[in-house]
Each structure stands twice: as C-alpha cells, then as structure tokens.
Amino acid sequence: MTRPARLALLGLLYTVQGLPYGLQATALPAMLREQGVTLASIGLLTLLAAPWSLKLLWAPWVDRARQRPGGRQRVLVPLLLSLAGLCLLAAMAPLPEALSLLLVLILAMNLVAATQDIAVDGLAVELLPERELGLGNAAQVVGFKVGMLLGGGLLLWATQWIGYAGLFLVMGGLAALAAGVVLRSGEGQAAAASPTSAGAILSRTWAALRWPGMGLALAFIASYKLGETLIDAMFKPFLVDQGHSSAQIGLWVGTWGLLFSIAGSLAGGLLASRASIHAALGLCLLLRLIPLVGTVALAVYGAPAQAVILVTCAEHFVGGALTTATFAFMMSRVDRSVGGTHFTALATVEVLGKAPAALASGFLAQALGYPALFALGAALSLGVLPLWAALGPRPEPRAGAGAG
C-alpha cells in the first residue's frame, strides 16, 4: 500500500470513530434540550463516553483477534457495519417517545467506535514506518476532529433540512463506506508473528511499559497537558464573566478554534515528519507557552473581542500541533507486536493525566481567581520542559521492528 493510501485509509477510519463522540459531546445536548430534557440529566451525558476511558479492559482481546490471518478485515468490517446498523436504528427511533432507546444506541455507538479505535491504532502501528509517524498521527488527530466536527456540528446544523433521522443516516452511510474501503484495501493479510493469547498480549504490554526510559515517557504523557487543561476548563466561564455572549464564544472557541486546531494538527504532523519527533515536541511545547501567557494577559488587562480571538486561535493551533507530535512520540515508543493494546495503554494515561486538572479547575478558580489560575496553568506547562529534555532525542526500540 502506498503512503497516500495508508494515510487516506487511516484518516477515513479515524473520522468515522469521531462521529459518535462528536454527536454525544456536542449535538446530543442541543437535541435533548429541544425535547425538554432537564439540565441535570443533560449533565450526565458524559457517561455515554465511558467506553473511551475503559477500552483498555478489552484491548488485548481486540489485539488477539486482529493478529490472526485476515484479522484486520475480520475485526474492522464487522465493527464498521455494526456502527452503520446502530445509526440506522437511531434514525428510526421517534423522538421524544424513544429517547431512552436513543441514549442506549449512542452508548453502543461509542462502545463500537472505542473498540474500533483499538484495532485502528494497532493497524497504524503496523502500517507506519518511523518516518511516517508524524503524518500518520496527523491523519489520526485530524480525522477524529473532522468526525467530531461532522457529528457534532455540520450534521446538527443540517438537521433543519434533513432532520435527526437524516443525521443518523449520513453517519451510518459513512461507516458503511469505510467498511467497503477496508474490504477493497487489501488490509486482510496476517499481521506479523505476535503473542496469540490475551494473557500473552497483556504480559508483553506490561513488559513494554517497563522498558528503560518508559517511566519518564509515561510521566511526560500524563503531564504535558495539565496546565493547558487547567486553563481550557475555565476559559469559557471566564469569557462569560467578561461579558461575552454564548453565541460569540461558540463561534470563537467552538468553530474557529476547532478549525485552527485541525490546521495545527496538520502542521504538527508535517513538522514531526520533517524534523525529529523530539525536536518537534520541544518546539511545540515552547510555542504553546505564548498563547497560555496570552490568557494570563487577558485575565489581568481585560478581554476585548479581537484579543480573545487571537489568543483562542493561537492556542488551538499550537495545541493541535502539540497533540499530533505527542501522539507520534507515543507511537514511536510502542511495541509493534502488541501495538493496539500498548498504544491504548499510553492513550489511557494521556486521558487520565488531564482529568485531575479539569476536576480541580473550578475549585482553584474560585479560590485563586482567573489571573492566578491561568498563571498556574502556564507555569505547569513550562514545568514540562525538563521532562521533555530528559527524554532525549532517540526513541526506545519498537519491538517487532528490529528489536525484541
């Protein structure tokens, strides 16, 4: 398979995975509020995304199935067709009468998409040589964000013409299209020789997590976005308190910010493919400090619209580039023979590492005020640089690619 074909296939698969998440995170709250659902109930919708946090629990079994002869198609095609079927059922569910059924279906969509993510991450580890990790992870991050933009934004906007049934039918059609592409791509051959049992995969993954230098890598993965998350969680409430409307915030952060984030993810992938991944990481970490310091200035000196737009777009652009570079770094440290499970473990550390900052942000904002909170976030981001320097420019060997 040629490089453009590899990147296009990965980008399509990650886009499909982003559809249910974008629907649940962005479109569903608006849909349910229109049906008169209480705010307290809408606040519990994040539970529908639980499979994305728990997927490590079944990752070894997905890896095991994927590693069998023809396993890539045997895993991916049924998952994609299952997602298409769930979308078809959702399109036929009348609202508000079948609201409970719709929520169950969206939970199932997230379960299928999270399981597919394990398989596609493993596929990416196998397909991408070292020199393509930057571009491959740009396809990963950009694809997922495009899926979120479609499922949570553009399709929701289009419901004024196609209705909610049309939204789900388009999602299902994209999943079915991806299944057809996988069937035609030839990605059904056997993977490289690998552990054949779930227990062996778990054992190999645990051994890989104890490679020399992996502890330092895990510390970096868990902490590289602590400060950024601390600021981001309170940035929109800060803008409201500054007198900006929710419509303005939605345009600046939810639309322009996401578009700049996608552009930044592409730039980060290109940077990581042209320079070393370590150098790309360092540059992104340094550049990220500029918009974070900008948020401190907004909190101290005021937040006029032009300054908010500038800081928001810069923060999303650099943040997108940093995410892609970090995911390329994570993939460079993965044992290829258990790629799906190992990468899922690292991605779980990345997600859980940001959680404490998000949970504590509101309490800290009340106790310290916005200027001190944003300054703390910028300081935490600066504190990640020594970890990056200690990682060094050379990745650990990727077992299954010339190292055991």
C-alpha positions as CSV (number, residue, x, y, z in Angstrom):
1,M,0.0,0.0,0.0
2,T,1.4,3.4,-1.0
3,R,1.9,6.2,1.6
4,P,-1.1,8.3,0.4
5,A,-3.3,5.2,0.5
6,R,-2.2,4.4,4.0
7,L,-2.8,7.9,5.3
8,A,-6.2,8.2,3.5
9,L,-7.3,4.8,5.0
10,L,-6.3,5.8,8.5
11,G,-7.8,9.3,8.1
12,L,-11.2,7.8,7.0
13,L,-11.3,5.3,9.8
14,Y,-10.4,7.9,12.5
15,T,-13.1,10.2,11.0
16,V,-15.7,7.6,11.4
17,Q,-14.6,7.0,15.0
18,G,-15.1,10.7,15.8
19,L,-18.7,10.8,14.6
20,P,-20.3,9.2,17.7
21,Y,-18.1,11.2,20.1
22,G,-18.9,14.5,18.4
23,L,-22.6,13.6,18.4
24,Q,-22.6,12.7,22.1
25,A,-20.5,15.6,23.2
26,T,-21.9,18.5,21.1
27,A,-25.1,17.6,19.2
28,L,-26.9,15.5,21.7
29,P,-27.1,18.2,24.4
30,A,-28.8,20.5,22.0
31,M,-31.1,17.7,20.7
32,L,-32.2,16.7,24.2
33,R,-32.8,20.3,25.4
34,E,-35.1,20.8,22.4
35,Q,-37.1,17.8,23.7
36,G,-37.4,19.4,27.2
37,V,-34.8,17.2,29.0
38,T,-33.6,18.8,32.2
39,L,-30.1,20.3,32.5
40,A,-29.2,17.9,35.3
41,S,-29.9,14.9,33.0
42,I,-28.0,16.5,30.2
43,G,-25.0,16.9,32.5
44,L,-24.9,13.2,32.9
45,L,-24.4,12.6,29.2
46,T,-20.6,12.3,29.6
47,L,-21.3,8.8,30.9
48,L,-22.2,7.8,27.4
49,A,-18.5,8.3,26.5
50,A,-17.4,5.8,29.2
51,P,-16.2,3.2,26.7
52,W,-13.4,5.6,25.6
53,S,-12.0,5.6,29.1
54,L,-12.4,1.9,29.7
55,K,-11.3,0.4,26.4
56,L,-8.0,-0.8,27.8
57,L,-10.0,-3.5,29.6
58,W,-10.8,-5.3,26.3
59,A,-7.9,-4.1,24.2
60,P,-5.9,-7.4,24.5
61,W,-8.8,-9.4,23.0
62,V,-9.1,-7.0,20.1
63,D,-5.4,-7.3,19.5
64,R,-5.6,-11.0,19.6
65,A,-8.4,-11.1,17.0
66,R,-6.6,-8.6,14.8
67,Q,-3.4,-10.6,14.7
68,R,-5.0,-13.7,13.3
69,P,-4.8,-14.3,9.5
70,G,-7.2,-11.8,7.8
71,G,-7.9,-10.4,11.3
72,R,-7.8,-6.7,10.2
73,Q,-10.8,-7.1,8.0
74,R,-12.5,-9.6,10.3
75,V,-12.3,-7.0,13.1
76,L,-12.8,-3.7,11.3
77,V,-15.5,-4.6,8.8
78,P,-18.0,-6.0,11.4
79,L,-17.3,-3.1,13.7
80,L,-18.0,-0.6,10.9
81,L,-21.1,-2.4,9.8
82,S,-22.3,-2.6,13.4
83,L,-21.9,1.2,13.7
84,A,-23.9,1.6,10.5
85,G,-26.6,-0.6,11.8
86,L,-26.8,1.3,15.1
87,C,-27.1,4.6,13.2
88,L,-29.9,3.1,11.1
89,L,-31.8,2.0,14.3
90,A,-31.3,5.5,15.7
91,A,-32.7,7.1,12.5
92,M,-35.9,5.1,13.0
93,A,-36.3,6.0,16.7
94,P,-39.1,8.5,17.1
95,L,-38.3,11.4,19.5
96,P,-39.2,12.1,22.2
97,E,-41.0,8.8,22.7
98,A,-37.9,6.6,22.1
99,L,-35.5,8.9,23.9
100,S,-34.2,6.1,26.3
101,L,-33.6,3.8,23.3
102,L,-31.7,6.6,21.5
103,L,-29.4,7.0,24.5
104,V,-28.7,3.3,24.7
105,L,-27.9,3.3,21.0
106,I,-25.5,6.2,21.3
107,L,-23.8,4.4,24.2
108,A,-23.5,1.3,21.9
109,M,-22.1,3.6,19.1
110,N,-19.4,4.8,21.5
111,L,-18.6,1.3,22.5
112,V,-18.2,0.1,18.9
113,A,-16.1,3.3,18.0
114,A,-13.8,2.9,21.0
115,T,-13.3,-0.8,20.1
116,Q,-12.6,0.1,16.5
117,D,-10.0,2.7,17.8
118,I,-8.0,-0.1,19.4
119,A,-7.9,-2.0,16.2
120,V,-7.1,1.1,14.1
121,D,-4.3,2.2,16.5
122,G,-2.8,-1.3,16.1
123,L,-3.2,-1.1,12.3
124,A,-1.4,2.3,12.3
125,V,1.5,1.0,14.4
126,E,1.9,-1.8,11.9
127,L,1.5,0.2,8.7
128,L,3.5,3.3,9.5
129,P,7.3,3.3,9.3
130,E,9.2,5.5,11.6
131,R,9.5,8.3,9.0
132,E,5.7,8.5,8.6
133,L,4.7,8.6,12.2
134,G,4.2,12.4,12.1
135,L,1.9,12.3,9.0
136,G,0.2,9.2,10.3
137,N,-0.7,10.8,13.6
138,A,-1.8,13.9,11.8
139,A,-4.3,11.6,9.9
140,Q,-5.3,10.2,13.3
141,V,-5.9,13.5,15.2
142,V,-7.3,15.5,12.2
143,G,-9.5,12.6,11.2
144,F,-11.0,12.3,14.7
145,K,-11.6,16.1,14.9
146,V,-13.2,16.1,11.5
147,G,-15.5,13.3,12.6
148,M,-16.4,15.4,15.7
149,L,-17.0,18.4,13.6
150,L,-19.3,16.4,11.3
151,G,-21.2,14.5,14.1
152,G,-21.4,17.4,16.5
153,G,-21.5,20.5,14.2
154,L,-22.2,20.3,10.5
155,L,-24.8,17.5,10.6
156,L,-26.5,19.1,13.5
157,W,-26.7,22.3,11.5
158,A,-28.1,20.3,8.5
159,T,-30.9,18.8,10.6
160,Q,-33.1,21.9,9.6
161,W,-33.3,20.2,6.2
162,I,-32.6,16.5,6.7
163,G,-34.0,16.1,10.3
164,Y,-32.4,14.0,13.0
165,A,-33.1,10.8,11.0
166,G,-31.0,12.3,8.2
167,L,-28.2,13.0,10.6
168,F,-28.0,9.3,11.7
169,L,-28.4,8.1,8.1
170,V,-25.4,10.1,6.9
171,M,-23.3,8.8,9.9
172,G,-24.3,5.2,9.0
173,G,-23.6,5.8,5.4
174,L,-20.0,7.0,6.2
175,A,-19.5,3.9,8.4
176,A,-20.7,1.6,5.6
177,L,-18.4,3.4,3.1
178,A,-15.4,2.9,5.4
179,A,-16.3,-0.8,5.6
180,G,-16.2,-1.0,1.8
181,V,-12.9,0.8,1.6
182,V,-11.3,-1.6,4.2
183,L,-12.6,-4.6,2.1
184,R,-11.0,-3.1,-1.1
185,S,-7.8,-2.0,0.6
186,G,-6.3,-5.5,0.9
187,E,-5.8,-5.0,4.7
188,G,-6.8,-8.5,5.4
189,Q,-3.4,-10.2,5.4
190,A,-2.0,-11.7,8.5
191,A,-0.1,-9.5,10.9
192,A,3.5,-10.2,11.9
193,A,4.1,-13.1,14.3
194,S,2.8,-12.0,17.7
195,P,1.5,-13.3,21.0
196,T,-1.6,-15.4,20.3
197,S,-3.4,-15.2,23.7
198,A,-4.9,-12.3,25.5
199,G,-2.7,-13.2,28.5
200,A,0.4,-13.2,26.4
201,I,-0.6,-9.8,25.0
202,L,-1.1,-8.4,28.5
203,S,2.3,-9.8,29.6
204,R,4.1,-8.4,26.6
205,T,2.4,-5.0,27.1
206,W,3.3,-4.9,30.8
207,A,6.9,-5.8,29.8
208,A,6.9,-2.9,27.3
209,L,5.6,-0.5,29.9
210,R,8.8,-1.3,31.9
211,W,11.3,-0.7,29.1
212,P,14.2,1.6,30.0
213,G,13.0,5.2,29.9
214,M,9.3,4.3,29.7
215,G,8.6,5.6,33.2
216,L,9.9,9.0,32.1
217,A,7.8,8.8,28.9
218,L,4.7,8.0,30.9
219,A,5.3,10.9,33.2
220,F,5.6,13.2,30.2
221,I,2.4,11.8,28.6
222,A,0.4,12.2,31.8
223,S,1.5,15.8,32.5
224,Y,2.1,17.5,29.1
225,K,-1.4,19.0,29.0
226,L,-2.0,19.5,32.7
227,G,-1.6,23.3,32.6
228,E,-3.4,23.7,29.3
229,T,-6.3,21.7,30.6
230,L,-6.4,23.8,33.8
231,I,-6.8,26.9,31.6
232,D,-9.1,25.5,29.0
233,A,-11.7,24.2,31.5
234,M,-12.2,27.7,32.9
235,F,-11.6,29.8,29.8
236,K,-15.2,29.8,28.6
237,P,-16.7,30.7,32.0
238,F,-14.0,33.4,32.1
239,L,-15.3,34.8,28.8
240,V,-18.9,34.8,30.1
241,D,-17.8,36.7,33.2
242,Q,-16.1,39.2,30.9
243,G,-19.4,39.9,29.2
244,H,-19.2,37.9,26.0
245,S,-22.2,36.0,24.8
246,S,-22.5,32.3,24.4
247,A,-23.1,32.7,20.7
248,Q,-19.8,34.6,20.4
249,I,-18.0,32.0,22.5
250,G,-19.4,29.3,20.3
251,L,-18.1,31.0,17.2
252,W,-14.7,31.8,18.6
253,V,-13.9,28.7,20.5
254,G,-16.2,26.0,19.1
255,T,-15.9,26.9,15.4
256,W,-12.8,28.9,14.7
257,G,-10.9,27.3,17.5
258,L,-11.6,23.8,16.1
259,L,-10.7,24.8,12.6
260,F,-7.4,26.2,13.9
261,S,-6.9,23.1,15.9
262,I,-7.3,20.9,12.8
263,A,-4.8,23.2,10.9
264,G,-2.4,22.9,13.9
265,S,-2.7,19.1,13.9
266,L,-1.7,19.0,10.2
267,A,1.2,21.4,10.9
268,G,2.4,19.2,13.8
269,G,2.3,16.1,11.7
270,L,4.4,17.8,8.9
271,L,6.8,19.1,11.5
272,A,7.3,15.7,13.1
273,S,7.9,14.2,9.6
274,R,10.5,16.8,8.6
275,A,12.4,17.1,11.9
276,S,12.9,14.6,14.6
277,I,9.8,13.8,16.8
278,H,11.8,15.0,19.9
279,A,12.6,18.3,18.2
280,A,9.0,18.8,17.0
281,L,7.8,18.2,20.6
282,G,10.2,20.7,22.0
283,L,9.2,23.4,19.5
284,C,5.5,22.8,20.1
285,L,6.0,23.0,23.9
286,L,7.8,26.3,23.7
287,L,5.3,27.8,21.2
288,R,2.4,26.7,23.4
289,L,3.6,29.0,26.2
290,I,2.9,32.1,24.1
291,P,-0.9,31.8,23.9
292,L,-1.1,30.5,27.5
293,V,0.7,33.6,28.7
294,G,-1.8,35.5,26.5
295,T,-4.7,34.1,28.6
296,V,-3.0,35.5,31.7
297,A,-2.8,38.9,30.0
298,L,-6.5,38.7,29.1
299,A,-7.3,37.9,32.7
300,V,-5.2,40.8,34.0
301,Y,-5.8,43.5,31.5
302,G,-9.2,42.7,30.1
303,A,-10.5,40.6,27.2
304,P,-11.6,42.6,24.2
305,A,-13.0,40.5,21.3
306,Q,-10.0,40.9,19.0
307,A,-7.6,39.8,21.7
308,V,-9.8,36.8,22.6
309,I,-10.0,35.7,19.0
310,L,-6.2,36.0,18.6
311,V,-5.4,34.1,21.8
312,T,-8.0,31.4,21.1
313,C,-6.9,30.7,17.5
314,A,-3.2,30.6,18.5
315,E,-3.9,28.3,21.5
316,H,-5.9,25.9,19.4
317,F,-3.4,25.9,16.6
318,V,-0.4,25.2,18.8
319,G,-2.3,22.8,21.0
320,G,-3.3,20.8,17.9
321,A,0.3,20.6,16.7
322,L,1.4,19.5,20.2
323,T,-1.2,16.8,20.3
324,T,-0.1,15.3,17.0
325,A,3.6,15.5,17.9
326,T,2.9,13.8,21.2
327,F,0.8,11.0,19.6
328,A,3.7,10.4,17.2
329,F,6.1,10.3,20.1
330,M,3.8,7.7,21.8
331,M,3.6,5.6,18.7
332,S,7.4,5.7,18.4
333,R,7.6,4.1,21.9
334,V,5.1,1.3,21.1
335,D,5.9,-2.4,20.9
336,R,4.6,-3.2,17.4
337,S,3.7,-6.8,18.3
338,V,1.1,-5.6,20.8
339,G,0.5,-2.2,19.1
340,G,-3.2,-1.9,19.8
341,T,-3.0,-2.7,23.5
342,H,0.2,-0.8,24.1
343,F,-0.9,2.4,22.4
344,T,-4.3,2.1,24.1
345,A,-2.5,2.0,27.5
346,L,-0.4,5.1,26.6
347,A,-3.6,6.9,25.4
348,T,-5.4,6.0,28.6
349,V,-2.5,7.5,30.6
350,E,-2.8,10.6,28.4
351,V,-6.6,10.9,29.1
352,L,-6.4,10.2,32.8
353,G,-3.4,12.6,33.2
354,K,-5.5,15.5,32.2
355,A,-8.5,14.6,34.4
356,P,-7.2,16.0,37.7
357,A,-6.7,19.4,36.2
358,A,-10.2,19.5,34.7
359,L,-11.8,18.4,38.0
360,A,-9.8,20.9,40.2
361,S,-10.1,23.9,37.8
362,G,-13.4,25.2,39.2
363,F,-12.3,25.0,42.8
364,L,-9.0,26.7,42.0
365,A,-10.7,29.4,40.0
366,Q,-13.0,30.2,43.0
367,A,-10.1,30.2,45.4
368,L,-7.4,32.0,43.3
369,G,-9.3,34.0,40.7
370,Y,-8.8,33.8,37.0
371,P,-5.4,35.6,36.7
372,A,-3.7,33.3,39.3
373,L,-5.3,30.2,37.8
374,F,-4.2,31.0,34.3
375,A,-0.7,31.8,35.6
376,L,-0.6,28.5,37.4
377,G,-1.5,26.7,34.1
378,A,1.2,28.5,32.2
379,A,3.7,27.6,34.9
380,L,2.8,23.9,34.8
381,S,3.2,23.9,31.1
382,L,6.7,25.5,31.5
383,G,7.5,22.7,34.0
384,V,7.0,20.0,31.4
385,L,10.1,21.2,29.5
386,P,12.6,19.5,31.8
387,L,10.7,16.2,31.3
388,W,11.0,16.7,27.6
389,A,14.7,17.4,27.8
390,A,15.3,14.3,29.9
391,L,13.5,12.1,27.3
392,G,16.3,12.7,24.8
393,P,16.1,12.7,21.0
394,R,16.3,8.9,20.5
395,P,13.2,6.7,20.9
396,E,13.3,3.3,22.5
397,P,13.4,0.4,20.0
398,R,10.0,-0.6,18.8
399,A,9.8,-4.4,19.3
400,G,8.7,-6.2,16.3
401,A,10.6,-3.7,14.1
402,G,14.1,-5.0,14.7
403,A,14.2,-5.1,18.4
404,G,13.0,-7.7,20.9
